[in-house]
Amino acid sequence: MVKFKVNIAEDDQDFTVTAAYRKLFKQLKELKTCKGRIIHVIGAPGTGKSANIYTAVNNLDLNVYNAILKLDDIHQSSMDVYNKFFHSLKEDMKVKGVDEVFERAAEYDAVLLADRFHDSHYLYDDKVGFSLWMDHKGFRSFPFYLSLVLFYFRNKSKFRRLNLVFQTAWTFRVRGVKKDLCTDFGLLTKIFVSFLNIFFVVVEISYTESEIIEIVKKRMPGLGDEDIRPYIACYGNRIRFILEAIEKSQHGN
């Protein structure tokens, strides 16, 4: 079920402005006049990272390059995915080398790694998005991230000429339950996010209970606060999961 999945701003006509959105909007607004900024949007799966990003980008009229990654299957190695990523950039931008990728990327207000990168399987039936690959690999995906970090430090001066906005939910399965490193591991999460803040501007998409209730009511106006609270207790900030669970219960499934 992907009914509540947002891939473009037009997918979410009932968007609710929250404190997290205001923080993200403030950071993205600077991309019109600045270069060299890297904004990392974090949040557990289903919190609405894409909805917040696309709404802010649309409202600010940012000219973004929306990168895409279409993998053939979930069994590809980290190096295969790394190479596929850069091949896809060169192919989509119609350039031959990495230096040309940087030049083309600098023409935009920002390069965006969002749903076309993470969830291309929702857009192309025969392809696998990064999130599915990551879900399959778990901690075995570490070499991919290490390769990207090394690439960044080798090309740090070139990154200063462009802006990058990317969203992640660093998910791993622990005893069969999917956990997000950026939100679900207590002290470890705090340490990890503090580490990320050294290199990036980190914006977390999360909500207060009253914000969650307001968001859900906009999509399902017949519900009262007490109807929604049990789902918050179960799913927390994961708005998409709350909406899907409510719809499922309403249809008696």
C-alpha positions in Angstrom: 0.0 0.0 0.0 1.6 3.3 -1.2 -1.5 5.5 -1.1 0.0 7.8 1.5 3.5 7.9 0.0 4.5 11.3 -1.3 6.8 11.5 -4.3 6.1 15.0 -5.4 4.6 18.1 -3.8 1.4 17.6 -5.7 0.9 14.3 -3.9 0.2 16.0 -0.6 -2.5 18.7 -1.0 -3.3 18.5 2.7 0.2 19.3 4.0 0.4 20.6 7.6 3.0 23.1 8.6 4.9 21.9 11.7 8.0 23.0 13.7 10.1 20.5 11.8 8.9 21.9 8.4 9.7 25.5 9.5 13.3 24.4 10.4 13.7 22.6 7.1 12.2 25.6 5.2 14.7 28.0 6.9 17.7 25.8 5.9 16.6 25.3 2.3 15.8 29.0 1.9 19.6 29.7 2.1 20.3 27.5 -0.9 19.1 30.3 -3.2 22.1 32.4 -2.3 24.7 30.0 -0.9 26.8 27.1 -2.2 28.7 24.4 -0.3 25.8 23.4 2.0 24.9 19.8 2.7 21.5 19.3 4.4 20.8 15.8 5.8 17.1 15.2 6.5 16.6 12.4 8.9 13.6 10.6 10.4 12.1 7.1 10.8 10.4 5.6 7.7 6.9 7.0 7.3 7.5 10.3 9.1 7.0 12.3 5.9 10.6 13.3 5.0 9.7 13.5 1.3 6.5 15.5 1.9 8.4 18.1 3.9 11.2 18.3 1.4 9.1 18.5 -1.7 6.7 21.0 -0.1 9.6 23.3 1.0 11.3 23.0 -2.4 8.0 23.9 -4.2 7.2 26.8 -1.9 10.7 28.2 -2.3 10.7 27.6 -6.0 14.1 25.9 -5.8 15.6 24.6 -9.0 16.8 21.1 -7.9 18.3 18.2 -9.7 16.4 15.1 -8.4 18.9 12.2 -8.7 17.6 8.7 -9.5 18.9 5.3 -8.8 17.4 2.2 -10.4 19.0 -1.1 -9.2 18.4 -4.4 -11.0 18.1 -6.5 -7.8 18.7 -6.4 -4.0 21.7 -8.7 -4.2 24.1 -6.2 -5.8 27.3 -5.6 -3.9 28.1 -2.2 -2.3 30.6 -1.5 -5.0 28.1 -2.4 -7.7 25.6 0.1 -6.2 28.3 2.8 -5.8 29.3 2.4 -9.5 25.7 2.3 -10.6 25.0 5.5 -8.7 27.7 7.5 -10.6 26.8 5.8 -13.9 23.2 6.9 -13.4 24.2 10.5 -12.7 26.4 10.6 -15.8 23.8 9.0 -18.0 20.9 11.2 -16.7 23.0 14.4 -17.0 24.3 13.3 -20.4 28.0 13.8 -19.4 31.0 11.5 -19.6 33.0 12.2 -16.4 32.6 12.9 -12.7 34.1 16.4 -13.1 31.3 17.2 -15.6 28.8 15.9 -13.0 30.0 18.4 -10.5 29.8 21.2 -13.1 26.3 20.3 -14.1 25.2 19.9 -10.5 26.5 23.4 -9.6 24.0 24.8 -12.1 21.1 23.9 -9.8 20.1 25.4 -6.4 20.6 21.9 -5.0 21.1 18.2 -5.9 18.3 16.2 -4.2 18.6 12.6 -3.1 15.1 11.7 -2.2 12.4 9.2 -3.4 13.7 8.9 -6.9 16.9 7.6 -5.3 15.6 5.7 -2.3 12.2 4.4 -3.6 12.5 4.1 -7.4 10.7 0.7 -7.1 7.5 2.7 -6.5 8.1 4.5 -9.8 9.5 1.6 -12.0 8.0 -1.9 -11.6 11.1 -3.8 -12.7 13.6 -1.9 -10.6 14.8 -1.8 -7.0 15.3 1.4 -5.0 18.1 2.1 -2.6 15.8 1.6 0.4 14.9 -2.0 -0.6 18.6 -2.8 -1.2 19.5 -1.2 2.2 16.7 -3.2 3.9 18.2 -6.4 2.5 21.8 -5.6 3.1 21.5 -4.1 6.6 24.9 -3.6 8.2 26.5 -5.2 5.1 25.8 -1.9 3.3 28.6 -0.2 5.3 31.2 -0.4 2.4 28.8 1.7 0.2 28.7 4.5 2.8 32.4 4.3 3.4 33.0 4.7 -0.3 30.8 7.8 -0.4 32.6 9.3 2.6 36.0 8.7 1.0 34.7 10.2 -2.3 33.5 13.3 -0.4 36.9 13.9 1.2 38.7 13.4 -2.1 36.5 16.0 -3.7 35.7 18.3 -0.9 36.7 21.5 -2.8 34.3 20.5 -5.6 31.4 20.0 -3.2 31.9 23.6 -2.1 30.5 24.7 -5.5 27.2 22.9 -5.1 24.4 22.2 -2.6 23.2 18.8 -1.6 20.0 17.8 0.1 19.5 14.1 1.0 17.2 12.2 3.2 17.9 8.9 4.9 16.4 6.4 7.3 19.4 4.2 8.3 17.3 1.1 8.9 18.5 -2.2 10.2 16.6 -5.3 11.4 17.2 -6.1 15.0 15.6 -9.4 16.1 13.2 -9.1 13.1 12.1 -5.5 13.9 13.2 -2.7 11.5 15.0 0.0 13.5 16.3 3.4 12.3 19.8 4.3 13.5 18.9 8.0 13.5 15.8 7.7 15.8 15.5 4.3 17.5 18.7 3.5 19.5 18.6 5.9 22.4 22.1 7.0 23.4 23.7 5.5 20.3 21.3 7.6 18.2 22.3 10.8 20.0 25.9 10.1 19.5 25.4 9.2 15.9 23.4 12.3 15.1 25.9 14.5 16.9 28.6 13.0 14.7 26.5 13.8 11.6 26.2 17.4 12.7 30.0 17.8 12.4 29.7 17.3 8.6 26.1 18.3 7.7 23.2 20.5 8.7 20.9 17.9 10.2 17.2 18.4 10.2 15.0 15.8 11.9 11.4 15.3 10.8 9.5 14.5 14.0 6.3 15.8 15.5 4.5 16.5 18.8 1.4 14.6 19.6 -0.8 17.6 18.7 0.9 18.0 15.3 0.3 14.3 14.6 -3.4 14.6 15.5 -3.7 17.7 13.3 -2.0 15.9 10.3 -4.2 12.8 10.6 -7.4 14.8 11.0 -6.6 16.7 7.7 -6.5 13.4 5.9 -9.3 11.8 7.8 -11.6 14.5 9.1 -14.1 12.2 10.8 -11.7 11.1 13.5 -11.4 12.5 17.0 -8.3 12.9 19.1 -9.0 9.7 21.2 -9.5 7.7 17.9 -6.0 8.7 16.9 -4.0 8.4 20.1 -3.8 4.5 20.2 -2.2 4.6 16.8 0.3 7.2 18.0 1.2 4.9 20.9 1.8 2.1 18.4 3.6 4.0 15.5 4.9 7.2 17.1 6.0 9.7 14.5 5.3 7.4 11.5 2.5 9.3 10.0 2.2 7.1 6.9 1.9 4.0 9.0 -0.7 5.6 11.2 -2.8 6.6 8.2 -2.5 3.1 6.6 -3.4 1.4 9.9 -6.5 3.5 10.4 -7.6 3.0 6.8 -7.1 -0.8 7.2 -9.1 -0.9 10.4 -11.9 1.2 8.8 -12.2 -1.4 6.0 -12.2 -4.3 8.5 -9.0 -5.8 7.2 
